[in-house]
């Protein structure tokens, strides 16, 4: 199922995927982000989740980076490697101000001491939905986009059920996500991921994000071998005693 989802995204198709918790949702959009020229914008509901995913991504990327015997370096097995170190970032990371955030994306430097020579390229920008309705953030984003300092090729809505289940009640910023995307200079590929959606959720998310009519929908279930459901038939008298 992961392969089918990734192939759909790499075909530059809007994609809607429902995978169980632990089913590898992050991998399904972080992997394809390497194949887009610009940045992947990831919209996530919780700051703690953003911090965790960025931290994990920025530590795992080193495993893709290999030093060969001749001293050259590159991604293992990839003849297309250009020498970049791929990173993820979010507003407030390293106490960056909004201006510093976009400066870092446009002209990145390497924070880690282990490598100070190779160019950093930001592939993932994590934000909460509230950021996309913040006037200051929008103004700075549009200014940088007009200057060509940021280019969004791929937009991911993680925990997409929050758009339907929270957006109409207490997190109205979710209702403006589609508007933000429509105002980008070019329409990106859009993907929605969740662990649980109802048919109503799916319809509302599709409408709010303005997903294309032919958007593939992937519904994946996990087989939990450690869980078992059984039914024990018992007489009415035993039921009565149990209730008591």
ABEGO torsion letter per residue (X at the ends): XAAAAAAAAAAGBBBBBBBBBGAGAAAAAAAAAAABABBBBBBBABAAAAAAAAAAAAAAAAAABBBBAAGBBEBBGBAABAGBBBBBBBBGBGGBBAAAAAAAAABBBBABAABAABBBBBABBBBBAAAAABAAAAAAAAAAAAAGABBBABBBBBGAAAAAAAAAAABAAAAAAAAAAAABABBBBBBBBBABBBAAAAAAAAAAAGBBAABBBBBBBBBBAABBBBBBBBBAAAAAAAAX
